[in-house]
Amino acid sequence: MPDSLRQPSRVEQFTPKIVTVLREGYSPGDLRADAVAGLTVAIVALPLSMAIAIASGVGPERGLYTTIVGGFLVSALGGSRFQIGGPAGAFIVLVSACVAATGIEGLILATMLSGLLLIAAGALRLGTYIRFIPYPVTVGFTAGIAVIILASQMRDLFGLTLPGPEPAAILPKVTALWAARGTVTPAALGLALATMAVIVGLKRLRPHWPGLLIAVVLASAVAALAGLPVQTIGTRFGELPRLPPAPALPALDAGAMLAALPWAVSFTLLGAIESLLSAVVADGMTGRQHRSNAELMAQGVANIGSALFGGFCVTGTIARTATNVRAGSRGPVSGMLHALFVLAFMLVAAPLAGFIPLAALAGVLAIVAWNMAEKEEFWSLIRASRGDAIVLLATFLLVVFRDLTEGIVVGFALGGLIFIQRMSGAAGVEHAGEDPPYDPSEQQPGMVIYRLHGAWFFGAAAMLGSVLDRIADRPRVIVLDFSDVPMVDSSGARALELLAHKTARKGGALFLTATSALVRQDLAAQGLAEPLVRFLPDIAAAKAEAGAPKV
């Protein structure tokens, strides 16, 4: 049976997908296909890794370390066949803020602690629940990240010179950039616009060509040959190393760990959501099914490995994962090879990276921000309903103007409240005489039949408890039809228990009909069992039990 149709066992939940792929049989043809896909993804990842690292406030080499070590481990140990791990644009704001607050050593320590938290989340099987993020939250979060990424690239995009450090918060940042508008470098702006034009043009005319890499190479050649007065990787960061450093632990003293822990929690939350969203995208493109808990554990190991080699946060990357699928990947080997191809670039061509203009990388990230904004989905949700619009806008505005984690948490809470309100509105109690096949003329005096609709949970119980209370005032026999009730939680069961006790005190009886096995189990857990209530298969049986004529 395909893994898209079969639920994984307890052991399989933590089994890396590469084990499954090798068990199924891995041929030389599969290896060739994965090599082509891995090379394709590496070509995309190479400029992006350096651009994201620079935008995050660290050197470009750390983006390459993250791709090489983290990307290899995500694919080797992950629960998705096609996931590509590495530095992600969604982390730019968090990473840059962490560096500003704790320094590079603090960032590395926070990345390592985040890895431990991700492993714990996977071991506790929290991956299943992290996926239940409301769609308006993911769209608002992604759009907010896109705005922040674009704002972070304005300085290099226009070649601006600021009198001091660039502010991290968006409003002070915009104010500082506007104040420096007189320092625009025309060559930098022209190079950035040309880079963006080449990327967009190639995507339309030659969609299978590596547009990002071609645009960056052309911009580098033009800047070097024409001697343009623009900043490059070499002028700002110096020459890139040819190899990652030897693994080393960051400082593990209590003070440093306490300072890094809040950042580690933010990295964990964002990384878990981003990686599982990416895995879901890959599932949708291939018909496969990822193992969310194995994926979280792999992300944790990858973050620890990245930190040991001087890298930073690793997560699943949606664009690179989608590229991997489109390039014909057969399994995790393509992701492992993509990391090795990036390592080969460092070994052979690291000095050439010094010629890359920062304006060109800013143009690359501007395109990335535009593509990830999900504009159509944003406006569609704004128009869909008031509840979705509130969740979307709250998440978006908090992400842009406050904090990423705060935006996710508040958006999720609002989404949950709106869901409760909608589910409560769908629940109801209906007199059976208003709806065939129940004939009110056949009901005895002192006997009433009601149908319950929808999920009977705390939201519905709070709204409809008074209705149940009034029902128990007079009748001798109360019949509640549960044929349209899919579930009952403890609050709903408690409301029914109070109804049963009140009915019994008045000398009456409570009959529950057509209860499913799950509903009956939930009611029994709350103490609703015979003889306090009677469970009967249908309304006819309830009428017979009460002495009424059968239908």
N, C-alpha and C positions, 0 to 999 in steps of 0.2 A: 504494500500500500504506500502511495506517495507520502512524504513527510508533511505535505500540506493538508492531508486529511486525517492523519493519525496523531492523537495526543501523546506527547512524550511521557515515558515512565519517570519515576522518581530519579533513577540513575541517569536517564537520558537528559533530564533537565539541566544537568551540570556537565554533560559530555560535549567536548568541542566538536564543531561540525566537521573539522578535518578528519576526525576519527570515522565519522559516518561516511564521508566521501571515499576514504581509503578502503573501508569495508565493502562499499558498493563496487569497487574496482576503478582504478585510475590508470588510464592508458596513455601512451606517448602522444596521442592526438589531444587528449585533455591537457597535457603539459604544454603543448605548443599553443593551444588556445589561451591558456592562462598566462603564458609568457607574453603573448601579444596584448592581452588585456592589462597585465601588470605594467608593461612599458607605456601603454596609452595613459594609464592613471598616473604613472610617475611623471610623465611630461606635463600633466595638469598640476600635479602636487608640487613640483619643484618651485615654480615662481610663487604659488600660493603660500607654501610653507614659510618662505622668507618674508613675503609681504605681511602675513599675519603676525609673524614674530616681531617685525619692526613696528607694526601698528600697536602691538602689545607692550612696547617699551623695552624689549630685549633685543639682543643681537640676532641677525638673520641665521647664524649658525645654530642657534638653539631651536629654531623652527625645523631645521634639517635633522637635528638629533631627535626631536620629537617624532618626526615622520619615520625615521629609520628604525628606532628602537620601539616606540609605541605602536607604529603601524604594523611592524612585523608581529608583535605579540598579540595585538587585537585579532589579526587574521589567524594566527597559529592556535589560539586558545578560545576564540569567540564562538558564540552560539548562532552566528549567521554565516551562511555560505559566502556572502558577497560583500560584507561590511569592510569598508576601508577606513582605518583609523589614522588620526593625525591631529595637528592643531586646527582649530575651527574658528571661524569669524565670530561665532557667538560668544567666545571667551575673551575677545579683545578687551572689552571694558573691565571685566573682572580681573584679568591678568595685569593690565596696566595699573589698576587701582591697588592690587596686591603688591606689585613692585614698588609703587610709590610709598606704601605704608610699611613694608617689611624688607624691601630690598630683594635682590636676586636669590640670596640664601633663603629668605622667608618664602619666596615663591616656590622654590624647589622643595622645601619642607612641606608646604601646604599641598603640593602635588602628591607627595608621598603619602601624607595623611589621608588625602582624598582617595588614593588607591586602596588603603586599608578599609576605609568606610564603604567603598564600592564592593569590595570583596565581602564584607559583612552583609551588605544589602542583598547581594546575590545568594549568600549562604542562608539568609533568612527568607528567601524566596519573595522578596519585595518587588522583583521585576514585573510580576504579573499585575501588580497594582499601580506601578508607576505609569503604565501605559494608559490608564484611565484618566488622561488629562483632557478636559473639554476642548473641542476643536477651536472655539473662539479664543481660548487661552494660548494655544500654539500659534495661531495666526497673529494675534496681538503681540505676542512675545517676539516672533520672527520679524514682524514689521518694525518693532521698536529697536531690535538689534541692527536691522538694516539702516535705520536713521543714525544710530550711534556710530556705526562703521563709516558711513559716508561723512559724518561730521569729523571723525578722527583723521580723515584723509585730506581735508581741505588745505592744511598747511603745505603738505608736499605737492598736492595737486596744483596749487597756485604759486608754489615756490615762495611762500611768505617767510618773513623774518620776524620773529617775536622777540620782545625785549627780555623775556624771562621764560620759565617753563610754561608749557601749554596746559591750561586748566583741564581737569578730568571731567568735571560736571558740564553738562551740555550748555546751559545758559551762560556761565562765565566763559566757556570755550568760544561760543559764538561771539560774545562781546569782544574777547581778545583778538579773534581773527578779523573781525570788522575793523577794529582799531588799527590793525596792521595791513589794511587793504592797500596802502600806498607802497608796500614793498613787494608787490606782485612781480614775479620773474616771468616775462613773456615766453622765454624758451621753455621753462618748466611747464607752463600752462599749455603751450602748443604741443609739447611732447606727450603730455598726459592725454590731451584730446585726440591726438593722432593714435595713441595706443588704444584708446577706447574705440575709435573708428575702425581700426584694423580688426579688433576682436569681434565687433558687431558685424562688420562686413564679411569676415570669413565664416561666421556662424550662419549667415544667410546664403552665401555663395558656395562655400566649401565646408559644410557642417562637420565632416569627418576629419578635417585638418586640426592639428593642435593650435587653436587660435591664440590661447594665452601665451604659450611659449614663443610662437612666431612673432607676436606683437612685442614682447619684451626683448627678443633678440634684435629685431629691427630697430627699436627705440635705442637700444644700447649701441648698436653700430652707428646710427645717425649721430648720437650724442658724442661718441668717441671720435669719429671721422671729422665732424664739423666743429669739434672743440666747443660745444655748447656750455655755457656757464650754469650748469645744473649740478646738484648734489647727487652722488652715486653711493652705492653700498661701500665702495672702497674709501671714498673721502670721509664718510661718517663713521664707518665701523672698522676699516682696515681690511686686510686680506683674510678670507675665510680659511679655517684650518682644513687639512685634507682628510682628517679622521676624527671621529668622536673621541672625547677624552676617556681616560680610564674610569671605570665606575667608582664612585665615592659617595659616602653618606654625608648628608648635611648635618649641621650642628643639631643635636638632639636634647639640648638642655630644656628644663621645664619652662623657662620664660619664653624661649623661641617657639616651643610647641604651643603654648597658650596663645601667643600672638598669631600663629598661623592657623589655629583651629577654626575660627569663624570663616576664613577664606576657604579652608578645606571643605567645610560643610556646603558652602556655595558652589564650589567646584563639583562636589558630589551630586548635588541636586541637579545642576545644569547638565553635567556630563551624563547622568543617567537618563534624563529626559531626551537630550539630543541624540544619544547613541541608540536608544530604543525607537525613537521616531525614524531615524535613518534605517534601522533594521526593518521597520514596518514598511517603509517606502520600497526597500528591496523585495520584501515579500509580495507587495502589490505588483511589482514589475515582473516577477518570476513565478508566482503561484506557490512558492515555498513557504515554510513557516519557521521562524527563528526561535531559539530557546533563550528567553529573556534573562533567566537567572544565570545561565552560562555566559551570556554576553556581558552582564554586569561584572561577574567575577573576572572575565578577561580584561575588561576595561580597567578594573582595579590593578591587576598585575601589570598591565601596560603603563599605567600612571606611575607605579613604583619603579618599573624599569626605566621609563623616561627620566624620572627624577635622578636616578642613580647615574645617568650619563649626562646630566646637565640640561635636560629638556624640561618642558612644562606640560600643561594639561593635555591629555589625549582624550579624544572622543570619536564616535562615529561621525563621519562627514557625509551629508546627504548628497551633495553634488558629485563628489569623487566616487561614492558608492554607486550612484546612478550611472556614472561614466563607466565604471567597472562592469556593470550589468550589460550596458549597451555595447561594450567592446567584446562581448562574447565570453566572459568569465565562466568557468566550469565549477569553481569552488574557491576555498580559502587560499590556495597556492598562489593565485594571482595577486592577492593582497600582500603576501609574504614577498613575492618577487618585486612588487612595486617598491617596497622598502629597500630591497637590495639594489635596485636600479638607481634609486636616489643616493645610496651609499657609493655606488660606482661613479656617479657624477662628482661627488666630493673628492674621490680619489684622483680622478682624471682632470676635472675642469674647474676645481674650486677657485683658482685665481681669476678665471674669466667672470665670475659673479661680481667682482669688484667694479666692473664697468656698467652694471645695471643701474639706470637712473632711478632715484626714489620716486620721481614723478610718474614713471612708467608703472611702478608697482602700485602707486596710488590710483592710477587709472584702472588697473586690474581689480583692485578692491572696490572701486566705485561701481564697476560692472557687477561684481559679486553682490554688492549691497542692493543694486537695482533688481537683480534676478531673484534674490531671496525675499524681497518685500511682500510677495504674494498679494499684489494689488487687487486683482480681480476677486480673490476670496475675501479680502478686507471689505470691499464695498458691497459684496454680496451679503456678508454677515451684518453689515450696518443696516441693510434693507430688510433682512430676514425677519427679525423680531426685536422688540424692545429689550428683552432679556439678553439675547446674544449680543446686541449692540453695547449694552452696559458692560458685560464681561469683557468684550473685545477692547473697548476704549479704556476701561480701567487698567487692564493689563498693559496696553500700549503706552499709556501716559505714565504709568508708574515705572515701566522699564526705561523709558526715555529720560524722565525727569527725576526719578528717585533711585531705584535699585532693581537689578534683574531678579534676584530671589524674591524680593518683596512683590514685584509684579506677578510672578508665578503663583505665589502663595495666596495673595489677595484675589487674583483672577480665579484660581481653583476654588476658593471659599465662596466667591460670588456665584460661580457656576453651580456649585453644590446647592446653594440656597435657592437658586432659580429652578434647579431640577426638582428640589423638594416641593416648591410651590406648584410646579406643573403637575407633579405626580399626585399631590394632594388634591388639586383641582379635578383630576381625572377619577378620583375615588368618590364613591357615593353610596347612599342607602336609598333603595327604591321600593315603594310598596308594590307587592307582586300583583295586586289587583289591577294595576295600570298596564300590565304587559301580558298578553297571552304567552304561554298556555295556562296561566293561572286564572281561575274564574272566581272573583270575589263572592259570588252567590253560593259557592261551595264551602266557604269558610264558616266554621261554627262561631257563634258568639264567644268572645273571650279568646279567640285564636287569630293571630295575624301572621302573614308570610311576607318576608322582605328579602329582596335580592341585594347583595353587596357587590359593588363594582370596583375593580382596580386593586392595586397593591394596598394591603391593610397595614400600614407602617405608622411610625410616630407622627408624621405630618398629617396623615388622614385621621388617625385616632384623635389628635388634638382638635381637629375641625369637626369631627362627626361624633365625638363622645357624648355630647349633649343630646344628639338625636337618639342614640342608643338608650340613654338614661330615660328619656321620655317614653320610649317604646316599652320599657319595663314597668311603667306605672300601673297599667290596668290588666293587660291580657293574661289569660290563664296559661296559654301555650304560645311561645314565640318560635317561629321557624325562620332561620337565616339561611338563605341559599348561597353557597360559596362556589358555585360553578364558574363564576367570572372573577375569582380572586386567585392570582398566581402565587402570592406569598403573604406571610404575616410575620411581623417582627415582634419583639418582646413588648413594645408599647401597645401595638394593636391587640396582642393576646391579653395584655393586662386589662384593656378596656372591655374585652369580651368576658374576662373573668369577673369583673365588677358587675356586668350585666347579668351573668349567671347567678351570682350570689344574691343580687337584688330580686331577681325573678323567683329564686328558691324561697327567700324570706316571705314573699307574698303568696306562697303556695303554688307557684306556677312551674313550668318546665321550659327549658331551652333546648331546641333541636337544631343541629347544624347539619346541613345536607350538602352532598357533592363536594366534600373536602378532599383535596388531593393528599397523597401520602406525605408530601413535604409540609403542607399546611397543618395536617394533623400532628405531625412530629413537633412542629414549632408550638402548637397550642398545648400539647402534652408537656412540653418542657416548662411551660408557665403554670402547670397544674390544672389545665382544663381537660378533664377526663371524666368518664362515667363513674358514678351516677350524677355528678354535677351537671353534665351536659350529655345529650344523646347524639351520637354520630349515625346518620342514616344516609342511604345512597341517593335518595331523590325526594322530591316534594310529595309524590304519591305515597311513599313509605311513611313520611312524616304525618300525612293526613290519616293514614291507616292506624298509626301508632296513637294518634290523638283521638281516634274514634270518629273522624270525619269521613264522608264518602269519598271513594277513590275517583280519580279522573278517568 
